Amino acid sequence: MLGKIAKLLMLFSASTVFAACAVTPPSGGQKNLTPTDAEIEQYNARVAPEERIVCRLEKPVGTYIAKRVCRLQSDVDSTSSLHRQQLRRVLN
């Protein structure tokens, strides 16, 4: 009985080691997916006002660490409008 437990424990340990080796660590050269201020300025100069990109720092729920979020102005306007409608509906 003790031999079977030892074999199972050894098999479990070996599989854990092999699984840990299979996971690739994150690379140090990850690309930043948010555009730079200069890129946003260039883009906004050639598009209509409702299609401009707006970036701001937002704190996700459950954390104090702000994250830079960039969205189209039209998306910001529609989301704000939706939130105002929902708030009016709840308060009335």
Helices and strands as residue ranges (DSSP letters): H 2-22, H 37-45, G 49-51, E 53-58, E 67-72, H 73-91
